[in-house]
Amino acid sequence: MPHLYSETLLAPALDVSFQWRYQNNGRELLGVLDPESPVCGALGQAIDRFENTVFQLALNKPTLIEWANSQETLQDAADRRELRLGGAHVFQQSIELLQGMQMMTDREEDPARLSMIHHNIGDVMGFIGQRSGSIHFLEQAALSYEQALEIRTQDSMPLEWARTTHNMALVIQTIGELEDEPGMLKQALDGYKQAVNFISREEVPQDWAASMSSVGVVLYKLGTNRRGSRTLEQAVVALRNALGERSREKNLAAWAITQNNLAATLQALGEHEEDIGSLEASIPMYDAVLKEVEADKLPLIRAMIAANRASAMKALAEESDHLDMAESAVEAFDALGKLLEETDYSDFQTKTKERKQQTIDLVAALQV
């Protein structure tokens, strides 16, 4: 559904908000541009360069260009140079082009086209805002979506209204995460719920699943913030519903992110309720995802899931007094730490060492 956005990969083990762009539908953004325009060609190339990239959501990163330059998920330096010099700039250039088209499009003559332009401006603003951590760009994205929703009503354009409402909720969710504001997460949840009610599961099942997955993610965040078991239980239901449409066969990446998020939610529920069954259920779910996520293609995603699995093992050992499980968790954190030593992610290295030491302390306590 989103042209340029990513979904949240829950990574509670290292306490990070991680985003993964895998949808492969960014080229839909080019629908209102002149195919002969130089910006259209450049934007198409930039969108392709940003496909299947991952990033940590963080407030006020220096610039979008610096984010682009840091992408180690790309396979060679030439790709990174092209992304830095071409991709990052062209998104900002496309905003100027779309704003010019907005001024020249009459609402009475072509409301559908004008609403699409507003929506697309919101997508690009939101894309820049997510990756740079800029609240300004995210707020500008919200304003553009509001303009689109003045035309895209529930009655006249129900599916288009739902898609814009979904993306508006995504922007609000991002601001809420960056500013640690639960009230905005509640607002985002309301938006996702409204959107999913106007998206036909039968006609556009993947769009429906994307919104349902977002419902589950925000419920998880609210549940862990409030430490509320009922909210976490609702998150489990939403994510399981999303998995009804997100199978390995239909969309491997969508399945992997939702499977991980469901495992993280079961783990959180198990820790909150001291429920061994939920903790036990989460570990094979992580295992299933790790079998499918290739380390050479998505090393950071795999590392986050591996950290989640290790933390679930630690939590299960604490609840069950299982010494062997605790020792296995130490080994898992040790392996993750050695992997991260080869990267520049110092924050992740520090957190992994902390989690490993906590698990070593647990082993010592269980040996007494």
N, C-alpha and C positions, 0 to 999 in steps of 0.2 A: 504493500500500500504506500508507504512513504517513498518519495522519489529519491531522497538523498540521505535519509536518516539511518540510524543503527538501532538495534535492540539492546537492552540491558542484559549482560551476562552477570548473574549474581555471583559474587566472589567474596563471601563473608570471611573466609579463612584468613585472607590478607587485608580485609577491611578496605576494599577498593570498589569503586563503581566503574565497571569495564563495559565498553561499547564495542559491538561487532556489526559491521556493515556487510551483509551477505545477500541482500535482496535481489541484486542484479536487474533492477527495473529503473535505474536512474535515467535511462535514455528517454523515458516518458516525458521528462522535463523539457525535451526539445520540441515537443508537439506544437508549441505556439510560435516557434522561431522560424525565420526564413531559412530553408535548407542551404541557400546560397550565401548566407551571411557568414563572414569569417568567424564571428563569435560562436555561431552554431557549431562549426567544425571544431573549433578549439574547445568549446564546452563539452562536446561529445567525447573528445580525447581525454579531457580532464576527468569526466565522470568515469570513463573506463579505468583510468589510473587509480581512482579511489575505490574501485570495487574490491570487496573482500578484504578491507583493512580494519584494523582494530585500534582502539585508543582508550586511554584512561580519562574519565571525565574529571576535570579539575578546574577550579575557578581561576580565571585571569592568567592563562598561559600567555607568553609574550606575544606571539603572532601566529596566524594560521600557517604562514610560510615556515616558521620554525617547527611547527607540528609536522608539516609535510616532510621536512628534512629529516625528521627523527624516525621515519617509518622503516623499521628494520624488517617488516613483513614483506617488503618488496625484495626481489631476488638480486638485484644488482645496482651498482652506483648510478648507472645511466638512467634507470627508472626513477631513482630518487631525485636525480638532478632535474629530470623532465617534470616531475611532480612539483618540485620546489619552484622552478622558474616559470612553468607554464600553468599548471593546474590551480595553484592557490590564487594566482592573480585573476584567472579567467572567471572564477566564481564571482568575484567582486565586479568585474566588467559586465557580467551577465545581468547583475542587478540593475545597473544603469540602463542597459538595453531594454529590460523588461519594464522598468519604470517609464521609459520613453514610449513604449507600446501602450502602457496603461493610459497615458495622457492622450493618446490618439484614438483610443477605442471608446465608442459611444455606448453608454449603458443601455439606452433604449433600443439601439440598432442590434447590438450583439452582446446581451448580458452573459451568455454562457462563456464566450471568449474572455470577457473582462473578468469574470469570476476565476477563470483558469489562470489568468495573468496574476491576479492578486494571490492566488494559492501558490503559484510557482515562486513568486517573490518571497513568500513566507518560507518555502522550502529552502531556498538558497540562504536566506538570512539565518534560518534555524541551523542549517549545516555549518555555517561559519561560526555561529554562536556556540554550538556544541563543542566543536573542535578547538576553538580558542578560549572557551570558558567565559565568553563575553556576555554578560547579562544584557548589555545594550542591544546586541544583535538579536538575542532571543526575544527581547521585548518588542523589537521592530518586527520580528516574525509574527508575533501574536497580533500586532496591529494589522498586518497584511491579511492574516486569516480572518480577523474580524470583518475586514472589508469584503472578503470573499463570501463570508456567511450572511452579509446583508443581501446578497443575490442568491446564494445557494441555500434555499429554505428547505425545510423538511418536506413540504408539500410539492414544491416544484422540481427539486433535484435531490431526492432522498439519498441516493448513494453518494453523490458528490458532496452533499452536506455532511454525511457520515465521515467521509475521508478527510474533509477539512477539519471537522470536529476532532477526529482522532489525532491529526497532526497538531492542532491547537493544544490538546491534552499533553502531547509529547513535549512540546515546548514548556508548558507549565510544570510538568514533571521534572524536566531538566533544571529549570530555575529552582524548584523546590529542593532538589538534591544539592545543587551548588551552594544554596544559601541555608541548607539544613532547616527547611521550613515545612513542618508537617501539614500546615494548613493548605499549602499549595499542592502537596501530594493528594490531599483529600479532594481538592478542586480537580486535579488531573483525573482522579478515579471517577468522579462524576462524569467527566467528559468521555472517557473510554466507555463507560457503561451506556451512555446515551448513543455513542457511535455504534457499538456492537448490536444494539437493538434495531438499527436501521440497515444493517449489513446482512444480506441473505446468506446463510450458511450453505444453502443448496446451490446458489448461483455463483458466489465468489467465496468459496470455502477458505482460501488462503488469506484473503483480507479479513474474514471473520476470525480466523485463528490468530492473526496478528493482533487484533484488538483484544481478543480474549486473553492472549498471553500477556498483554500490557496490563489488563485488569489484575491478573495474578501477581505480576511483579510489584505493582503499587500496593496491593493488599499485603504482600510480604513485607515491604518496607514499612508500612504502617503497623503491621503486626509486631515486627521486631522493635520498632520505635516505642510502641506502647507496651510491649511484652504481653500481647493479647492473644490467647490461644484461639479464640473464635475467629479473629481476623486471619490468622494463619491457616485455620481450617478452610476458610473461604478461598484463600489463595490456592490451596491444594486442589480444591474443586475446579477453580478456573483454569489452572494449568493442565489438569487432567483433561478437561474439555478441549483445550487447545491441542493437546496431543492426539485427540480424536481425528484431527485433520492433518497433523504434522507427523507423518511417519517417515522412517528412513527412506522408503521408496519414493514418496512424493517430494520431499525436500529435506535432504540430509542435514544441511546447516540449521534449518528451522527446528528440526527434530532435536538436534544436539543441544541447542541453546535452551529449548523448553525442557528437555529431559534434565539438564543440569539445574535449571531453576526449580523444577519440581523436587529434585533431590535436596537442594539447599533449603527449600521450604519444609520438607519432611524433617530434615535435620534440625531446623530451628524449632519446629513443633516438638520434636523429641527432647531437645534440651530444655525447652520451657516447661513441658509437662513431665519431664523425667521419664519419658516413654521409650523403653528399650526397643520396642517393635518399630517405631518410626525411624529410629537411628539405624537399626539393622536394615531397614528397607532402603535407606538412602545410599548405602555403600555400593551395592551392585548396580544401582542406577548410574553412579559416577563411573564405575568400571565400564559399563556399556558405552558411555560417551567417549571415554578415553580410547577405546578400541577403534572408534571411528574418526577421531580427530588426529590428523597426521602432524607429527611434531615439526617436520621440516616446512610445512605450509602455514601452520598457525601455532607457533611456539608459545606465545604468551597466553593464548586461550587454553592450550593444553596445560600450561603451568598453573593457571588459576583453578582449573578443574582438579588437577592433581592436589593442589593445596586444600581445596574443599574436601576431597576424599580423605586426606590425612587428618583434617580437623574432625571429620565425622568419626573416624576411627578413635581419635583421642576422646571425643565425647562419649562414645559407646563404652570405651574402657573405664571411664569415670563412673558411668551409671551401673556397669555390670561387674566392676572390680576385676576386669579381665586383663591380667598381666601381659599375656602374649599379644593381645590387641594393642596395648600401650607401646610395647616394644616395636611392633610393626609400624606404628604411627611415627615413632622416633626415626626409624629407617626411612620412611617416606619423606619426612621433613628434611632429613639429611640429604637425600637424593635431590630434592628440590633445591636446597641451598647450594649444592655443587653446580647444578644447572644455572642458577641465577648468578653465580660468581663469574660466569663468562659473559655477563651482560653489564650494561650501565645502569640497571634499575636498582639503585642503592636502597631506596625505600622498601622495595620488595625483599631485598636481601636482609635488611634489618628486621623486618616483620617475621620472615621465615626463621631467623635465628631465635627470635623471641618465642615463637610457637614451639620450636624444637626444645628450647630450654624448659618451657612449661611442661612439655610432655616427658622430658627426662625427669623432672621433679615428680610427675605423676608415677612414673615407673618406680622411683625410689620409695614413694609412699605405699605403693601396692606390694613392694617386696618386704615391707616390715611385718 
